[in-house]
Amino acid sequence: MPVSSGRDHGINETAIVDMEAGTVNDTHFHEFNAKSLIRSGDTFTLASGTLHSEVVGDVGVRFLVGRKWTAA
């Protein structure tokens, strides 16, 4: 199956994010819409401005994120 560049979905930046075991990022928001792929088939989306926190368990995580920056 071909892989989209992301531009088809309005994504203008991609990154691989590594978070170590035990990482805790308190409540915050981002100025971009995000679509992330955690592992084969597991995805999540997060709308710009959504308050959230990030907590990583006993095993670290690596994920691919596509970001669509919103106008300031």
Buried (B, 14 or more C-beta within 10 A) or exposed (E): EEEEEBEEEEBEEEEEEEBEEEEEEEEEEBEBBBBBEEEEEEEEEBEBEEEEEEEBEEEEBEBBBBBBBEEE
